[in-house]
């Protein structure tokens, strides 16, 4: 049986085209209404000159911020998404570098030799799906940050994701509910409570500087959990 991490990678490999189309067409309502602005606002408030987007997908964060003069590096495990990111980079924006780098490689130092202390902000937007693999990844991030650098992560809000399941950490079945029929083979993902996310950051060498719960303007429900952290001294 393939591991859950392998299942996650296979799902994203199979859904490069519909995902890229959905993001670029603005088909994901919660992103358009709430979460895109939330993560961009958190990053812009830190005024980065150099940014690393981990799990950059089709590249929309790098595309947006490069157009504002930020030097961006985008990495993802999925080659098709990196190809889409490169192809969609704005011609008039600050040049960016896009590279296929799985989280497992980041965890063992694949970026450290070239980018130690290089980034003012590392951002990870709705791209942390695993269990041990996520903790190994986040543990590897502090050495990549410049002095006074920050890690910004946004994920599905645990209250919205728990539904009828117990509010405890654990693997959940995936779903493409609300997406087009072009999406297939949803992957499992690892659910964490708010407290577990905060504790994970602490174990990985970070201290929390902000915790936000962006609210959907129409439903009044939290649309995401957004955490900002800096390495502990």
ZIZI-V946773 format. One record per run of one state. SS is the DSSP state (h for helix, s for strand, l for the rest). FROM is the first residue (numbers start at 1). TO is the last residue. If there is no record, write none. Layout:
BEGIN
<<SS FROM TO> <SS FROM TO>>
END
This chain:
BEGIN
<<l 1 3> <h 4 14> <l 15 15> <h 16 25> <l 26 28> <h 29 44> <l 45 49> <s 50 54> <l 55 59> <h 60 66> <l 67 70> <s 71 76> <l 77 78> <h 79 88> <l 89 96> <s 97 100> <l 101 102> <h 103 107> <l 108 111> <h 112 115> <l 116 118> <s 119 125> <l 126 131> <h 132 139> <l 140 141> <h 142 144> <s 145 155> <l 156 157> <h 158 162> <l 163 169> <s 170 172> <l 173 188> <s 189 191> <l 192 193> <h 194 203> <l 204 205> <s 206 212> <l 213 214> <s 215 215> <l 216 221> <s 222 222> <l 223 224> <s 225 231> <l 232 233>>
END
